[in-house]
Amino acid sequence: MSLHEGKLKHLEEQAMKIRELVIEELVEAGSGHSAGPLGTAEIFTAFYFHILHHDPKRPDWAERDRLVLSNGHICPVQYVALACAGYFPVDELKTLRKLGSRLQGHPHRGSLPGVETTSGPLGSGLAQACGMALAARLDGKKSRVFCITSDGEHEEGNHWEAVMFAKRHRLNNCTVVVDRNNIQIDGNTEEVMPLEPFAEKYRAFGWNVLEIDGHNIRELVDACHEAEATYEAPSVIIAHTIPGKGVSFMEGNYLWHGKPPTKEEAKRALADLRTLKGKIRSEHE
Amino acid sequence: MIASKAKLNKKAFADAPDMKATRDGYGEGLVRAGEENKNVVALCADLTESTRTEGFAKKFPERFFECGVAEQGMATIAAGLGISGKIPFIASYATFSPGRNWEQIRTTIAYNDSNVKIAGHHAGISVGPDGATHQAIEDIATMRVMANMRVIVPCDAIEARKATMQAAKIWGPCYLRFSREKTAVMTSEESPFTIGKAEIFFQAPGSRALIIGCGPLLHNALLAALELKKEGVPVSVLNCHTVKPLDEKTILTLAKKCGAVVTVEEHQVMGGLGGAIAELLATHLPIPMEFIGMQDTFGESGPPAELWKKYGMDVPDIVKAVKKVLRRR
């Protein structure tokens, strides 16, 4: 699907709206992760509003593309994107992490429409995406499977087992998108457990490697097209992102990996988002 | 006496019974399940021959997926297949799967309700010479505590084949436990087998104790029952192949009649079949109980029959346990 300027602008605005809803959702929940969801707003927007062949009114449509979220802790942004795309009412976002809610603290398949699999424990998403890609191939379906992962979870052996498997079984209908934001709970990835040379690792495993600015929707869309056109190997799209993107006091700070804003911080965060960090005047001021 | 409904193999009590490994039953059942349903797929982690996945791999190469020595990968890949309409069977040694990949099974198969069948091979100390690293004696416990998981321990090769084929037909995660060694074939083609339904194999009139067993060790329980009968102690033997969900009604009815229970399994005495029965009896019918199994220790290398002797799972050990429980009756 081509992406003309008008739609691109619309998607960029949608991503900003998603960030605002993420802040509102997190402050209401009182716990949860901030940095990852804010840093991946463009990625989720691009998938649910442009790249995926899916139908929010028929979440079980057999021919749909699958989006597997491996790093389940950033589910607040997936939930917002799913709600905005029409999978469930936006109002329900307020129930995140509350008793009886369909919006579990980490995503659970079967609880919420649009959630393709259960995740939270890291490093297990790609393998499940491989299983889905195999099933699609066995059934002669054209569906594609996309797996969003964090960079930190590349410290899990389970992930690399799947990296080898995908190459061995030539799963070219499976594409990984890595949120390369350089942070994890204990600090910066290169201090906690160095991942570099990151792209070279995937190349050594025989994968097709693409690198993009993770906040540039056009680059992501183009990379997905290139992945689809690559037959000999699965593709990984390394999306360089800024954790906490859009909120000045969160950007790039690993301390925001695993906590939500307080009410006061949320006000400042929303003001930041609505004024592009003070660059424009907001009607909310 | 021998329960006629069980239609046991006529040579079950012979000096030289028919011998076959339960893993062979898995291999045969897997091929049959594959013939019956094209959605059945098989995965293996570099143990295709010894887990008897080979037959399926040869017959249905397009439905067999080699995962390499990667049990966590195998379980999670299967989870994705199971979510997508396939019926994956994953096989490795039980110490590795469900040993090494327990969390992956918990999250992506059980909690995810993915239709995956986990075949744990080389279970129990009867693996023999390979030693304790390869002798799974905790797997029934670790699988039993997971919500959504069924646990099935076939007693012989024929039952293993039936269990494999039935597991493919019922929805949801299942753990199936198999052994390496050739063991006595107690059942016949005609023996009834339904997942979740315990079968009476032996019932002496006026039974004063109930032996509940699972897996190949059940043969020792049958021989012990014969021995006890000779000594004038009537007992019954129940094949409790499905450890979860337990056939509570059958167990409670028989236990009430008999008044005392001995459990027999090639597994730790904590948390396995014995644990499951103890939970049931403590809740509904607190009666004396004894446990045959590994007594909070690891195994070691050695010939299987010698290991059963050394670790207290031989026929005389079961006879002794029955007498002990009767004193507490």
Interface residues (C-beta under 8 A of the other chain):
Chain A: V68 H108 R109 G110 E116 T117 T118 S119 G120 P121 S124 A127 Q128 A129 C130 G131 M132 A133 L134 A135 A136 L138 D139 G157 N158 E161 A162 M164 F165 R168 H169
Chain B: V41 E62 R63 F65 E66 C67 G68 A70 Q72 G73 A75 T76 I77 A78 A79 G80 L81 G82 I83 S84 G85 K86 P88 E103 Q104 T107 T108 Y111 N112 D113
